[in-house]
Amino acid sequence: MNIQDIHNLFLQCKSVSTDTRNIEANSMFFAIRGENFDANTFAKQALDLGALFVVIDNASYFIDERTILVQDSLETLQELAKFHRAYLKLPVIALTGSNGKTTSKELINVVLSKKFKTKATVGNLNNHIGVPLTLLSFTKDTQIGIVEMGANHKKEIEFLCKIAQPDYGYITNFGKAHLEGFGGVEGVIQGKSEMYKYLAKNNKTAFINLEDPIQVEKAKGINPFTFGLNKAEADVRINAIEANPFVVINYDAFSVSSNLIGLYNANNINAAVAIGSYFKVENNDIKAAIESYTPDNNRSQLLKKGTNQIILDAYNANPSSMAVAIANFIQLDNPNKIMILGDMFELGSESSKEHKIIVDAVVSQNQSFSYLIGKDFYAHRIANENVSFFETFDAFADHLKTITLTDNTILIKGSRGMALERTLEYI
């Protein structure tokens, strides 16, 4: 069965799934093999749960005419997504970067949805499986598709661009994330810039932050639409930015007072404003969209626990995002500030050095008290009256049980694996 025949069957379906826990009636299930499992074994279960068709790559699990046998289920999912994207012919915006991808994606979506029927990546389904699932969620009613792309090694963004075929692209930044897979910061720059190479080769458009010299350099040869702070040549000019703690930005034509915390969120907002401007969304609608957006899922959330104000940014962390979060937190007005920081993962051979840099930054400032949690921070522990080190979260939790925190502003940030949102149980 060729890909067009499979696409014809797909068009009869309501949705696509790779997990029987998410099966919907009249869906298409792709049985994808993993390192420790073979989803072909769930083909019958998927049909029993309401799937209209199942795609398998192991003939032993063929059931009846509802079973589509292919050479490789994952490759078929990716080829189907590519075919469907070409079939719809809708404009697609792709974005990647080391930090801020998901927040930027959500802001872009709320802005553009003021004028268009948009569909965007759900959550962070941004890899070689998530991007195809996102593309397959687009329908004839979708006017603009927004695709988030994640990567932890070179050639991954190149591969995802071949599937999504974006008309527009945005790179949030080039930071110290996934250093282990990319082989260092230069590898990160090369890997993320694969999007620019695709856009340049296909005469497409990139949204460029003029304050980022790497973006400006790597985007040469691409049709640009730009934004920048006090940049007269920018298509969208930003006059002033402040964050104490919420981000407020003044543009030429209007200003926005967001529900996002920290200067590091300013460019996420600026990109959404620039993209809204490019697509001729009315200024009042852009302003309303940004100001109505409230973050969730542990991303720059402002919470109250008792008399404490908490900035919960525990979804993820890398050296770049950690450094800007600390710098932003230190400049806040509240005199009673506490930082609770957890280990940063996927740094490979750079891990010890990068954790030491953060420890030095925390120790050198005298604006807040800090708790550093995890074995990587603990390896660099020193005696300091303003810093406490804990090798495990359990040890930190035991300490919190012995104290009472009141009238503080508290930053909680760490990699996803640290699950530092658990701290809220003890405050």
C-alpha positions as CSV (number, residue, x, y, z in Angstrom):
1,M,0.0,0.0,0.0
2,N,1.5,3.3,-1.0
3,I,1.5,6.5,1.1
4,Q,-1.4,8.0,-0.9
5,D,-3.6,5.0,-0.2
6,I,-2.7,5.2,3.5
7,H,-3.5,8.9,3.4
8,N,-6.9,8.2,1.9
9,L,-7.6,5.9,4.9
10,F,-6.2,8.5,7.3
11,L,-8.7,11.0,6.0
12,Q,-11.4,8.7,7.2
13,C,-10.0,8.9,10.7
14,K,-10.6,11.3,13.5
15,S,-7.1,11.4,14.9
16,V,-3.8,9.5,15.1
17,S,-2.2,7.8,18.1
18,T,1.0,6.0,18.9
19,D,-0.2,5.1,22.4
20,T,-3.2,2.9,23.2
21,R,-3.8,4.9,26.4
22,N,-4.8,7.8,24.1
23,I,-6.9,5.9,21.6
24,E,-10.0,7.7,20.3
25,A,-12.9,6.1,18.4
26,N,-12.3,6.1,14.7
27,S,-8.6,6.9,15.0
28,M,-5.5,5.5,13.2
29,F,-3.0,3.7,15.5
30,F,0.7,3.4,14.6
31,A,2.5,0.6,16.2
32,I,6.0,1.9,16.8
33,R,8.8,-0.2,18.2
34,G,10.9,1.1,21.0
35,E,14.1,-0.1,22.6
36,N,12.2,-2.0,25.3
37,F,8.8,-2.7,23.7
38,D,7.1,-3.6,20.5
39,A,3.8,-1.7,20.0
40,N,2.8,-4.3,17.4
41,T,1.6,-6.4,20.3
42,F,-1.1,-3.7,21.0
43,A,-2.6,-3.8,17.5
44,K,-5.7,-5.9,18.5
45,Q,-6.1,-3.8,21.7
46,A,-6.1,-0.6,19.6
47,L,-8.9,-2.0,17.4
48,D,-10.9,-3.1,20.4
49,L,-10.6,0.4,21.9
50,G,-12.1,1.9,18.7
51,A,-9.2,2.5,16.3
52,L,-10.5,2.4,12.7
53,F,-7.1,1.2,11.3
54,V,-3.8,0.1,12.8
55,V,-0.4,0.4,11.1
56,I,2.0,-2.4,11.9
57,D,5.4,-3.5,10.7
58,N,5.3,-7.1,12.1
59,A,3.2,-9.5,10.0
60,S,2.7,-11.8,13.0
61,Y,0.2,-9.3,14.3
62,F,-1.9,-8.9,11.1
63,I,-5.6,-9.2,12.0
64,D,-7.9,-8.2,9.0
65,E,-8.5,-5.5,6.4
66,R,-8.2,-2.9,9.2
67,T,-4.6,-3.8,9.6
68,I,-2.1,-1.9,7.4
69,L,1.2,-3.8,7.1
70,V,4.3,-1.6,6.3
71,Q,8.0,-1.9,6.3
72,D,8.5,0.5,9.2
73,S,5.7,2.1,11.2
74,L,7.7,5.1,12.3
75,E,9.0,5.9,8.9
76,T,5.4,5.5,7.5
77,L,4.1,8.0,10.2
78,Q,6.7,10.5,9.1
79,E,6.1,10.0,5.4
80,L,2.3,10.3,6.0
81,A,2.8,13.6,7.9
82,K,5.0,14.9,5.1
83,F,2.4,13.9,2.5
84,H,-0.5,15.4,4.6
85,R,1.4,18.7,5.0
86,A,1.8,19.0,1.2
87,Y,-1.8,17.9,0.7
88,L,-3.1,20.8,2.9
89,K,-0.8,23.5,1.4
90,L,-1.3,25.7,4.5
91,P,1.4,28.1,5.8
92,V,3.5,26.5,8.5
93,I,5.6,28.4,11.1
94,A,8.3,26.3,12.7
95,L,10.3,27.3,15.8
96,T,13.2,25.8,17.7
97,G,15.9,27.1,20.1
98,S,17.6,26.2,23.4
99,N,15.1,28.0,25.7
100,G,11.6,29.4,25.4
101,K,10.3,27.2,22.6
102,T,7.1,26.2,24.2
103,T,6.2,29.6,25.7
104,S,7.0,31.3,22.4
105,K,4.8,28.7,20.6
106,E,1.9,29.3,22.9
107,L,2.2,33.1,22.6
108,I,2.4,32.9,18.8
109,N,-0.7,30.7,18.8
110,V,-2.8,33.0,21.0
111,V,-1.8,36.0,18.9
112,L,-2.5,34.5,15.5
113,S,-5.7,32.8,16.7
114,K,-7.2,36.3,17.0
115,K,-7.4,36.4,13.2
116,F,-6.9,32.9,12.0
117,K,-7.9,29.3,12.7
118,T,-4.6,28.0,14.0
119,K,-3.3,24.7,15.3
120,A,-0.1,24.3,17.2
121,T,2.0,21.6,18.8
122,V,0.4,20.3,21.9
123,G,2.6,20.4,25.0
124,N,6.2,19.6,23.9
125,L,5.5,17.0,21.3
126,N,8.4,18.3,19.3
127,N,10.6,15.3,18.3
128,H,10.6,12.8,15.4
129,I,7.3,11.4,16.6
130,G,5.7,14.6,18.0
131,V,6.2,16.7,14.9
132,P,4.5,14.2,12.6
133,L,1.6,13.9,15.1
134,T,1.3,17.7,15.1
135,L,1.2,17.9,11.3
136,L,-1.4,15.1,11.2
137,S,-3.6,17.1,13.6
138,F,-3.9,19.9,11.0
139,T,-7.1,19.8,8.9
140,K,-8.6,21.7,5.9
141,D,-10.0,24.2,8.4
142,T,-6.5,25.0,9.7
143,Q,-5.3,28.3,8.3
144,I,-1.9,28.5,10.0
145,G,0.1,25.6,11.5
146,I,2.6,26.2,14.3
147,V,5.2,23.5,14.8
148,E,7.7,23.3,17.7
149,M,10.9,21.4,17.0
150,G,13.2,20.1,19.6
151,A,16.6,18.6,19.1
152,N,19.4,17.1,21.2
153,H,21.9,16.3,18.3
154,K,22.9,17.6,14.9
155,K,20.8,16.9,11.8
156,E,17.6,16.5,13.9
157,I,16.2,19.9,12.9
158,E,17.3,19.3,9.3
159,F,15.3,16.1,9.4
160,L,12.2,17.7,11.0
161,C,12.2,20.5,8.5
162,K,12.1,18.0,5.6
163,I,8.9,16.6,7.2
164,A,7.2,19.9,8.2
165,Q,8.5,22.0,5.2
166,P,8.1,25.3,7.1
167,D,7.3,28.5,5.3
168,Y,8.4,30.6,8.3
169,G,11.0,29.9,11.0
170,Y,12.0,31.3,14.3
171,I,15.0,30.3,16.5
172,T,14.5,31.6,20.1
173,N,18.2,31.5,21.0
174,F,21.4,29.4,21.0
175,G,22.1,28.3,24.6
176,K,23.9,25.7,26.7
177,A,21.3,23.0,26.3
178,H,21.7,19.3,25.4
179,L,25.5,19.9,25.3
180,E,26.1,16.2,25.6
181,G,24.3,15.4,22.3
182,F,25.5,18.4,20.4
183,G,29.1,18.2,21.5
184,G,29.2,21.7,22.9
185,V,27.8,25.2,22.3
186,E,29.2,25.4,18.7
187,G,27.3,22.2,18.0
188,V,24.1,23.7,19.4
189,I,24.5,26.7,17.1
190,Q,25.1,24.4,14.1
191,G,22.2,22.1,15.0
192,K,19.6,24.8,15.5
193,S,20.8,26.8,12.4
194,E,19.8,23.8,10.3
195,M,16.4,25.6,10.2
196,Y,18.0,28.7,8.7
197,K,19.6,26.5,6.1
198,Y,16.3,25.0,5.1
199,L,14.6,28.4,5.0
200,A,17.4,29.9,2.9
201,K,17.5,27.0,0.4
202,N,13.7,27.2,-0.1
203,N,13.5,31.0,-0.2
204,K,11.4,31.2,2.9
205,T,11.1,33.8,5.7
206,A,12.7,33.9,9.2
207,F,11.8,36.1,12.2
208,I,15.0,37.5,13.5
209,N,15.8,39.0,16.9
210,L,18.3,41.8,16.0
211,E,19.7,41.8,19.6
212,D,21.1,38.3,19.0
213,P,24.3,38.6,16.9
214,I,24.3,34.9,16.3
215,Q,20.8,35.0,14.8
216,V,21.8,38.0,12.6
217,E,24.9,36.2,11.4
218,K,23.4,32.8,10.8
219,A,20.3,34.2,9.1
220,K,22.1,35.9,6.2
221,G,20.6,35.0,2.9
222,I,17.1,34.5,4.3
223,N,14.1,36.7,3.8
224,P,14.0,38.5,7.3
225,F,11.3,40.0,9.4
226,T,13.0,41.6,12.4
227,F,12.4,42.9,15.9
228,G,14.8,44.6,18.3
229,L,15.2,46.9,21.3
230,N,16.0,50.5,20.2
231,K,16.8,49.2,16.7
232,A,15.7,51.8,14.2
233,E,16.0,49.3,11.3
234,A,13.7,46.7,13.0
235,D,10.4,45.9,11.4
236,V,9.0,45.8,15.0
237,R,10.7,48.3,17.2
238,I,10.8,47.8,21.0
239,N,11.3,51.0,23.0
240,A,11.5,49.7,26.6
241,I,11.4,46.5,28.6
242,E,11.0,46.0,32.3
243,A,10.3,43.0,34.6
244,N,9.5,43.4,38.3
245,P,8.4,40.6,38.3
246,F,6.0,40.7,35.3
247,V,7.3,41.7,31.9
248,V,6.0,45.0,30.5
249,I,7.1,46.1,27.0
250,N,6.5,49.3,25.1
251,Y,6.4,49.2,21.3
252,D,6.0,52.0,18.9
253,A,2.2,51.6,18.6
254,F,1.2,50.0,21.9
255,S,2.4,48.5,25.1
256,V,1.7,45.1,26.8
257,S,1.6,44.2,30.5
258,S,2.0,40.4,30.6
259,N,1.5,37.7,33.1
260,L,5.0,36.3,32.4
261,I,7.8,36.7,34.8
262,G,11.4,37.6,34.1
263,L,13.3,39.5,31.4
264,Y,14.1,36.1,29.8
265,N,10.5,36.0,28.7
266,A,10.7,39.3,26.9
267,N,11.9,37.9,23.7
268,N,9.2,35.2,23.7
269,I,6.7,38.0,23.8
270,N,8.6,40.1,21.2
271,A,8.6,37.2,18.8
272,A,4.9,36.7,19.1
273,V,4.2,40.4,18.6
274,A,6.5,40.5,15.6
275,I,4.8,37.4,14.0
276,G,1.4,38.9,14.8
277,S,2.4,42.1,13.1
278,Y,3.8,40.3,10.1
279,F,0.4,38.5,9.6
280,K,-1.5,41.8,10.0
281,V,-3.2,41.0,13.3
282,E,-4.6,44.2,14.8
283,N,-2.5,45.8,17.5
284,N,-5.4,45.7,20.0
285,D,-5.8,42.0,19.3
286,I,-2.1,41.4,19.8
287,K,-2.1,43.3,23.1
288,A,-5.2,41.4,24.3
289,A,-3.8,38.1,23.4
290,I,-0.5,38.6,25.2
291,E,-2.1,40.1,28.3
292,S,-4.6,37.2,28.5
293,Y,-2.0,34.5,28.4
294,T,-1.2,32.8,31.7
295,P,1.6,30.2,31.9
296,D,1.1,26.8,33.5
297,N,2.8,23.5,33.7
298,N,5.6,24.8,36.0
299,R,6.8,27.4,33.5
300,S,7.4,30.8,35.0
301,Q,4.3,30.6,37.1
302,L,3.7,33.1,39.9
303,L,2.0,31.4,42.9
304,K,1.1,32.2,46.5
305,K,1.8,29.8,49.4
306,G,0.9,31.4,52.7
307,T,2.7,34.7,52.8
308,N,5.3,33.6,50.2
309,Q,5.3,34.6,46.6
310,I,6.8,31.8,44.5
311,I,8.2,31.9,41.0
312,L,7.8,28.3,39.8
313,D,10.0,27.6,36.8
314,A,10.7,23.9,37.3
315,Y,9.8,22.6,33.9
316,N,13.4,22.5,32.7
317,A,16.8,24.1,33.1
318,N,20.1,24.5,31.4
319,P,23.1,26.8,32.1
320,S,21.7,29.5,29.8
321,S,18.2,29.6,31.3
322,M,19.5,29.2,34.8
323,A,21.9,32.1,34.5
324,V,19.2,34.5,33.2
325,A,16.7,33.3,35.8
326,I,19.2,34.1,38.5
327,A,20.1,37.4,37.1
328,N,16.5,38.4,36.8
329,F,15.6,37.2,40.3
330,I,18.4,39.1,41.9
331,Q,17.2,42.4,40.5
332,L,13.7,42.0,42.0
333,D,12.8,44.6,44.7
334,N,11.7,42.2,47.5
335,P,14.5,42.1,50.1
336,N,13.5,38.6,51.3
337,K,14.5,36.4,48.4
338,I,15.3,32.7,48.3
339,M,16.5,30.7,45.3
340,I,15.9,26.9,45.2
341,L,17.9,25.5,42.3
342,G,18.2,22.0,41.1
343,D,20.8,20.1,39.0
344,M,20.9,20.7,35.2
345,F,20.9,17.5,33.1
346,E,22.2,16.4,29.7
347,L,25.4,18.5,29.9
348,G,27.8,15.6,29.3
349,S,31.5,16.4,29.9
350,E,30.6,20.1,30.5
351,S,28.4,19.3,33.5
352,S,30.9,19.8,36.3
353,K,32.2,23.1,34.8
354,E,28.7,24.5,34.2
355,H,27.4,23.6,37.7
356,K,30.5,25.3,39.2
357,I,29.8,28.5,37.2
358,I,26.3,28.6,38.7
359,V,27.6,27.9,42.2
360,D,30.1,30.8,41.8
361,A,27.3,33.1,40.5
362,V,25.1,32.2,43.5
363,V,27.9,32.6,46.0
364,S,29.1,35.9,44.6
365,Q,25.7,37.7,45.0
366,N,24.4,38.8,48.4
367,Q,20.8,39.6,47.4
368,S,19.3,36.2,48.3
369,F,19.7,33.0,50.3
370,S,20.1,29.9,48.1
371,Y,19.5,26.2,48.3
372,L,21.3,24.1,45.7
373,I,20.0,20.6,45.3
374,G,21.4,17.5,43.5
375,K,24.6,15.6,43.3
376,D,26.2,17.9,40.6
377,F,25.7,21.0,42.7
378,Y,26.7,19.1,45.9
379,A,30.0,18.1,44.3
380,H,30.9,21.9,44.4
381,R,29.7,22.6,47.9
382,I,31.5,25.2,49.9
383,A,30.9,26.7,53.3
384,N,28.9,29.9,52.8
385,E,26.4,31.5,55.1
386,N,24.1,32.4,52.3
387,V,24.1,29.0,50.5
388,S,23.1,25.5,51.6
389,F,23.8,22.3,49.6
390,F,21.7,19.1,49.6
391,E,22.8,16.0,47.6
392,T,19.2,14.8,47.3
393,F,15.7,16.3,47.2
394,D,14.7,14.1,50.1
395,A,17.5,15.6,52.2
396,F,16.3,19.1,51.2
397,A,12.7,18.1,52.0
398,D,13.7,16.9,55.5
399,H,15.3,20.3,56.1
400,L,12.2,22.2,55.0
401,K,10.2,20.3,57.6
402,T,12.3,21.9,60.3
403,I,11.8,25.5,59.3
404,T,9.0,28.0,58.4
405,L,9.3,30.3,55.4
406,T,7.3,33.5,55.6
407,D,7.1,36.7,53.6
408,N,9.6,35.6,51.0
409,T,9.9,35.7,47.2
410,I,11.1,32.3,46.2
411,L,12.5,31.1,42.8
412,I,12.3,27.4,42.1
413,K,14.2,26.2,39.1
414,G,15.8,22.9,37.9
415,S,15.8,20.3,35.2
416,R,12.6,18.3,34.7
417,G,14.1,15.2,36.3
418,M,14.6,17.1,39.6
419,A,10.8,17.6,39.9
420,L,11.4,20.6,42.1
421,E,7.7,21.5,42.1
422,R,7.6,19.0,45.0
423,T,9.0,21.8,47.1
424,L,5.5,23.4,47.2
425,E,4.4,20.6,49.5
426,Y,6.8,21.8,52.2
427,I,6.4,25.5,52.0
